[in-house]
Amino acid sequence: MTTEEQTSVAGRLGFQPGQIVQEIGYDDDTDQELREAVEEITGQDLVDETYDDVAGAVLVWFRDNDGDLADALVDAIGMLEDGGDIWLLTQKTGRDGYIEPRTINEATRAAGLPQAESISVAKDWIGTRLIAPQKPR
C-alpha cells in the first residue's frame, strides 16, 4: 500500500487528532507504514505496554504463536478509556502467524469483546474492531 492509502486506512480505523493509541505486540513484522499513518493522524507517538495511563484506542498485533489471545484482549480492555476502540491486527490467510477465524471468535467471546468489523489494514494484516464493554463507574 502507498503511504496515502495507509493514511486513508488509518483514518477509516477512526483515529482522531490528539488521541493516545497504545500498541501491544509490536515486533519486526508489524506494518511500519500503518503505524506511521496512525501517528500522523493522531499527532502522537504510539505508546507501548509500559504506558501507565488509559488510551483512547489500543492496537493489538497478534500472531498464532503469541500465547493466549483472550488474555491479551482482556489486558487491552484494562488499558482503554471508556468509549475507546480495540483493533485486533492479525496476519492474513497464508502468512506466518495466521490465526484461524474460529480461534479469534472464541477468544473475543471469552474476553467479552464482540467483533464489529474487519478490514484489510496492510499487505499482510487484517484489522478487526472490537467493542469494549463500558467500565463500571
Backbone torsions as a table, in degrees:
resi	resn	phi	psi	omega
1	MET	NA	146.7	176.5
2	THR	-77.4	166.2	178.5
3	THR	-59.9	-40.3	179.0
4	GLU	-63.3	-42.0	177.6
5	GLU	-64.0	-39.7	179.0
6	GLN	-64.2	-41.7	177.9
7	THR	-62.5	-40.4	177.4
8	SER	-63.6	-42.2	177.7
9	VAL	-62.4	-46.3	180.0
10	ALA	-60.6	-37.1	176.5
11	GLY	-66.2	-38.9	178.0
12	ARG	-66.5	-22.8	177.3
13	LEU	-75.3	-9.3	172.9
14	GLY	91.5	14.7	179.0
15	PHE	-69.6	147.4	-175.4
16	GLN	-124.4	151.8	175.5
17	PRO	-56.5	137.4	178.9
18	GLY	83.8	-8.7	-177.2
19	GLN	-72.4	137.7	173.9
20	ILE	-88.0	126.3	179.0
21	VAL	-119.0	121.0	178.4
22	GLN	-94.4	142.2	-176.5
23	GLU	-120.1	127.3	177.3
24	ILE	-117.4	137.5	174.8
25	GLY	86.4	18.5	176.5
26	TYR	-58.1	137.8	176.3
27	ASP	-156.1	-177.5	-177.5
28	ASP	-61.9	-24.1	-175.7
29	ASP	-93.2	-2.7	178.6
30	THR	-65.3	154.8	-175.8
31	ASP	-84.0	107.0	-175.9
32	GLN	-64.0	-37.7	-179.3
33	GLU	-63.8	-40.1	177.6
34	LEU	-65.5	-43.3	178.9
35	ARG	-58.0	-46.3	-179.6
36	GLU	-65.3	-36.3	179.1
37	ALA	-65.7	-39.7	177.1
38	VAL	-63.5	-44.0	179.2
39	GLU	-64.3	-35.9	178.9
40	GLU	-65.5	-44.0	-179.6
41	ILE	-66.9	-45.8	-175.2
42	THR	-79.1	-24.0	-175.0
43	GLY	72.8	15.2	-177.1
44	GLN	-129.2	147.4	170.2
45	ASP	-70.4	146.4	172.1
46	LEU	-64.9	144.1	177.0
47	VAL	-106.1	153.6	-176.5
48	ASP	-99.7	-168.9	-175.9
49	GLU	-62.8	-19.6	-177.9
50	THR	-83.1	-7.3	178.9
51	TYR	-59.4	132.2	-171.1
52	ASP	-108.5	26.5	175.6
53	ASP	-133.6	176.7	178.7
54	VAL	-82.3	155.6	-179.6
55	ALA	-118.0	156.7	177.9
56	GLY	-77.3	-20.2	177.3
57	ALA	-156.1	155.1	176.8
58	VAL	-129.3	129.3	171.9
59	LEU	-99.1	124.0	178.5
60	VAL	-114.3	102.5	173.3
61	TRP	-81.3	122.2	-175.6
62	PHE	-140.1	136.6	179.6
63	ARG	-122.4	164.0	-175.9
64	ASP	-54.6	-35.2	-175.9
65	ASN	-97.0	17.2	-176.6
66	ASP	-87.4	4.0	179.3
67	GLY	107.1	-145.5	-175.7
68	ASP	-91.7	113.7	-177.4
69	LEU	-64.2	-42.3	-179.8
70	ALA	-59.6	-42.2	177.7
71	ASP	-61.6	-43.3	179.5
72	ALA	-62.7	-37.8	179.8
73	LEU	-70.7	-38.7	176.3
74	VAL	-62.3	-41.2	176.5
75	ASP	-60.1	-41.2	-179.6
76	ALA	-63.0	-37.1	179.2
77	ILE	-59.0	-41.9	-178.7
78	GLY	-65.7	-18.7	-177.7
79	MET	-94.4	-1.3	-168.1
80	LEU	-106.5	137.9	173.6
81	GLU	-79.3	157.8	178.7
82	ASP	-54.5	137.0	178.3
83	GLY	84.1	-1.6	-179.7
84	GLY	-81.2	165.3	-179.3
85	ASP	-109.0	147.0	168.2
86	ILE	-111.0	126.2	174.2
87	TRP	-109.8	115.8	175.5
88	LEU	-89.0	119.2	-178.5
89	LEU	-108.6	116.3	-178.0
90	THR	-127.1	157.2	-179.4
91	GLN	-66.5	143.8	176.5
92	LYS	-70.7	162.0	178.7
93	THR	-50.5	134.1	176.7
94	GLY	86.5	-6.6	179.4
95	ARG	-92.0	155.3	175.4
96	ASP	-59.7	131.9	179.2
97	GLY	91.1	2.8	180.0
98	TYR	-55.7	138.3	177.9
99	ILE	-115.1	132.5	178.8
100	GLU	-63.0	140.6	178.3
101	PRO	-54.3	-36.1	178.9
102	ARG	-59.8	-41.3	178.9
103	THR	-65.2	-41.6	178.1
104	ILE	-63.7	-45.4	179.4
105	ASN	-59.1	-44.7	179.5
106	GLU	-62.6	-43.1	-177.9
107	ALA	-68.2	-41.8	-179.3
108	THR	-67.7	-37.5	176.5
109	ARG	-65.2	-44.2	-179.7
110	ALA	-62.7	-32.8	-179.8
111	ALA	-84.9	-7.0	-178.8
112	GLY	74.3	33.0	-177.0
113	LEU	-121.3	92.3	176.7
114	PRO	-60.9	146.4	178.1
115	GLN	-85.9	132.9	-179.2
116	ALA	-99.3	-47.4	-177.5
117	GLU	-161.3	158.1	174.2
118	SER	-130.8	138.6	176.7
119	ILE	-141.0	155.8	173.2
120	SER	-72.8	123.4	-177.4
121	VAL	-109.1	-13.2	-179.4
122	ALA	-166.5	174.2	-178.3
123	LYS	-53.5	-42.1	-174.4
124	ASP	-109.6	1.1	-169.5
125	TRP	-127.5	141.4	171.6
126	ILE	-109.6	138.9	176.3
127	GLY	-110.4	132.2	177.4
128	THR	-120.5	119.3	178.2
129	ARG	-80.4	130.2	-179.4
130	LEU	-111.6	139.9	-177.9
131	ILE	-90.4	110.9	-177.6
132	ALA	-78.7	141.9	176.9
133	PRO	-69.2	151.5	173.9
134	GLN	-71.0	138.3	179.4
135	LYS	-80.6	143.1	178.2
136	PRO	-63.4	146.7	-178.8
137	ARG	-97.5	NA	NA
